[in-house]
Structure formats: structure tokens, C-alpha cells
């Protein structure tokens, strides 16, 4: 399987990449690790005229931690996110989700920027990115902007990125130390993609009531979502089993479950509720341990 | 598009079409057919090579993306006529039947053991998720990795392809 022909240019900087996108318009696509794009090109689901390789732009690399947040460069690989000490200690939900993307070889090449920009409905990151309330930073001809995670994923393979924008980094405010977290995933046995994935972050008051909770769901629908009704039902509550079960049953909030050969809509609905329950239980347990 | 890279310690220069996949460059231009083409959809791992020391799927990398990199294929793992300790372990433990997945399995194992010289069985199975074998049921492959880990820890180096006993018998 060969991709159709395309021209190839390596961008030395983000500005150069933006200029190339402006010059070539819709026919140009960005490539970094290539692990979302190349499979599509080989299947000829897309036939761009030009690939702009951003894979060697130094400023898109690396993980920076300040007192308030962690900034993760777009070119950071899944393997790097899974094994980076700063991310493991401050954002264990994100490193766990990264460790469960694809397989070892895929994690060595695939990048967080590429995975987010591609926005596969069954990708792992969206659940974590939503639960961590991350900001996606994009730079384009009119400068830089921060897109909140909940405004980023719009539809199947569709994000809030404009055609001439480059996703440069992901910025995540540090959750309090001792927060609880969990990523629950039902993986497709063949591909490893999430049939359903639920990520959650829970912060408890000293007395055990919920001070803050966020739940992100991926895989179950055409686009990942924040389970706001579940969050509202848990806010301020002590996490008894009946409270958790009732809140988990509110996880769908009116979304349309995917119905395909990997699982019917009814199956996905049940799995999503079950995994949401498990995610809250596990995260609450971790929060109690501090 | 001109590229230059190091393949099995030999510097190579080539002119490739941008759409050329690394696995096609290795097989068709350099005749390194140990990198197998299986699923072509980044799942089976038969095309696995080491790029700058990391296990990668060469069917999902453009040759132009490998410009400047150092690539090791199964042919370059040990000097001609010898077996790398990981290859020897796969031989000893019958970690293969048809052999199609074996170059990828061996190279993934080399990378896995470089990161984790003494992996648990669970780490081995998790670490080889990107390599699919349709013959062995994986048990002997896991044993091969365990044996390789032991022999590497004991300082094993590439051995002549014929064992000393069979060489003496001749």
C-alpha cells in the first residue's frame, strides 16, 4: 500500500509551517510522527498534495513545569508522556492514558499533538485531556490562542483547529497533590483502540466530601465529552456506592452512542456507565489515600 | 528528495520519492528483506526495525522522515555468520514456527531488554503487544525473551551460527 504522490517540505519553525499552510491551502497537511496520518494516506482516505513535516521543530519538543501548570510540547511522544517523571508524578492520569495507546512501537513515534489534532473518536487522550481540563495551544496567522479541552473536540475527526493553525502545546493546570484519578478502558482486542474510555480526576475535602470532580469519556460516541451531569451529582457529596451508581447513570447526558460492529449503542451505554462507576470508585480510593 | 542515513552501520545516500515508506526503501533499494511487510496497517509489527535505538514500525514511517537517523534491521543485529543472544534464545526456546514475525519479535525484544533488562512475564507480554505471531501462541516467545534476558545479563555476545558441538562434529 503506497500513499498517492505528494510534495514534501520540512518546516524549520512554527512560523514557516504556518506560511506553508497558507501558501498551499487545503491540499497541505502537517505530519509529525505520522502515526495518525500515514495509515490514512496508505488507505487513500486522504490524498494531500503536500506534507509539511513539523517533526524536527525544536520549540515543539519537551515538557516544562512551572508552579501552576505543565506545558507539553506537541511533538512529545506517547512513550515520553508515559515515562516522564514530572508527568508521572503531577499528572498520573495522563501518563496512564499514554501508556495504553496502541503498542510500544506506536508509542515511540506517535505524538500527543498529532493524536489530538487527528481526534480519532476511539483515541485515549481525549478522556484524560477533558478530565484534566487541559488547554490546547494553537498558533496561526493571527497569533496564538488557548482552546479549552471542552471546546476542542467538535465532531468525528474534527477539532476547533483552523486549517492554517499549528497545535504547538498542551497546557495543564496542576491538580492538587493527592488528587484521585482513574482511567478505565475497554480496549478493542485487535486494534487496542478504546471501545469506551473514561478518565476522571477527584479532589476530596478533608472531611471526605467531593471538592472537585471532572469526568471525560472517549470512544463511546463520535466525539469525546465531559460528563457534566455526573460531575454535578457528585459535587459536595460523600462517595457512597449509591451516590456513585446514581451519578454514573447520568454519564451520557443526551449524547448518541456509536452503534457499529465493535458494539451496539446499548452495549456502549452499559459499558460507559459501568466504567464510569469503576473510574469514580478507583479515583475516590486514591484520593482517600492522598 | 535526497536522504542520507546509516543502515546497519553503513552510511547510505539515496534519492527517494517523498511517499516512499521506510520499509520499501529497506527492502527494495537495500535488499534488506528481513523487515517484513505483514499487515501494512501499523498493527502486526513484522516490519519492526530499530531507529536510533527505538523499536518502530517501518511501514508507518516515510523514508524522508528517517533522514539522518541510524537504522538497524535484523540483518545488522549481529556480524554475518553469528547470532545475537536474542536470536540465539529464540532458536534455543523454539520461539518461532513459520518465522514471519521473528525479525520484528527479535528487534522488539532487543529494545525491550535495553529498557528493562529483567522484565516480568507481564512486562514481556505488554512490551510485545505490537508484534503479532499467528503460530506459537506466544508462550515460547515469552520464554525466549526470558532466556535472552538471562544470557544478556551474563554478558553474552554474538555466537557463531553453528554451535561449538556441531562445529566439532564436522
Interface residues (C-beta under 8 A of the other chain):
Chain A: X1 X2 X3 X4 X5 X6 X7 X8 X31 X34 X35 X38 X39 X41 X42 X43 X51 X53 X55 X79 X102 X103 X104 X105 X106 X108 X109 X190 X191 X192
Chain B: X1 X17 X18 X19 X21 X24 X40 X41 X42 X43 X45 X48 X54 X55 X56 X57 X60 X61 X62 X64 X65 X108 X111 X112 X127 X128 X129 X130 X131
